Amino acid sequence: DAKTTQPTSMDCAEGRAANLPCNHSTISGNEYVYWYRQIHSQGPQYIIHGLKNNETNEMASLIITEDRKSSTLILPHATLRDTAVYYCIVRGPNAGGTSYGKLTFGQGTILTVHP
Amino acid sequence: DTAVSQTPKYLVTQMGNDKSIKCEQNLGHDTMYWYKQDSKKFLKIMFSYNNKELIINETVPNRFSPKSPDKAHLNLHINSLELGDSAVYFCASSQTPDRAYNEQFFGPGTRLTVL
């Protein structure tokens, strides 16, 4: 799986958009970009995923650059409850064997939303 | 309704003891996972079962033995507990282990403290 690089921490004002970047310059053509988040003392929560096109759901938007080497997760109107660690994960199709289904979490970005 | 549940939520025990953590999912998923999050907050996969069969077994000491009596349950038994086993253990499930699309649902975690 391609390695990802994220800023260690970011701040955002409540009600403003939070834009969380992720670099994955070694991504392969068949690898997906996933975003999960972990609110303090809870289990990780799936947010969104994409392959090439931009994606939007009720939680967030995912913008993937044309060369797919980076992406941005956008929380359009951040709230205090969005304070969490956000993980960008790149995963490809099943390579079989021991990689089957595995999510590899990095350090993530600590997003703090201020009142 | 709870999707992925774990018991107990907290577990405090002495070195050398044997303990079990239980996980149940009511999502009808085929695949279940155990992850470990250490004191530095790194989240790493330990095991994965698909339809009661072991498909991922990371480099985990033999003292850790997962058991899946049916698709809805994945338990983790730990023998001869050591101080380094102190961590938060998360159970997760997904509809399929297929790496092309794999939204994983995580439980609330079990905080294990070995004294």
Boltz contact constraints between the chains, C-beta under 6 A:
constraints:
  - contact:
      token1: [A, 43]
      token2: [B, 90]
      max_distance: 6.0
  - contact:
      token1: [A, 43]
      token2: [B, 106]
      max_distance: 6.0
  - contact:
      token1: [A, 43]
      token2: [B, 107]
      max_distance: 6.0
  - contact:
      token1: [A, 43]
      token2: [B, 108]
      max_distance: 6.0
  - contact:
      token1: [A, 43]
      token2: [B, 109]
      max_distance: 6.0
  - contact:
      token1: [A, 44]
      token2: [B, 106]
      max_distance: 6.0
  - contact:
      token1: [A, 46]
      token2: [B, 103]
      max_distance: 6.0
  - contact:
      token1: [A, 91]
      token2: [B, 99]
      max_distance: 6.0
  - contact:
      token1: [A, 92]
      token2: [B, 99]
      max_distance: 6.0
  - contact:
      token1: [A, 93]
      token2: [B, 99]
      max_distance: 6.0
  - contact:
      token1: [A, 93]
      token2: [B, 100]
      max_distance: 6.0
  - contact:
      token1: [A, 94]
      token2: [B, 98]
      max_distance: 6.0
  - contact:
      token1: [A, 94]
      token2: [B, 99]
      max_distance: 6.0
  - contact:
      token1: [A, 98]
      token2: [B, 56]
      max_distance: 6.0
  - contact:
      token1: [A, 100]
      token2: [B, 55]
      max_distance: 6.0
  - contact:
      token1: [A, 100]
      token2: [B, 97]
      max_distance: 6.0
  - contact:
      token1: [A, 101]
      token2: [B, 31]
      max_distance: 6.0
  - contact:
      token1: [A, 101]
      token2: [B, 48]
      max_distance: 6.0
  - contact:
      token1: [A, 101]
      token2: [B, 97]
      max_distance: 6.0
  - contact:
      token1: [A, 101]
      token2: [B, 102]
      max_distance: 6.0
  - contact:
      token1: [A, 102]
      token2: [B, 45]
      max_distance: 6.0
  - contact:
      token1: [A, 102]
      token2: [B, 56]
      max_distance: 6.0
  - contact:
      token1: [A, 105]
      token2: [B, 43]
      max_distance: 6.0
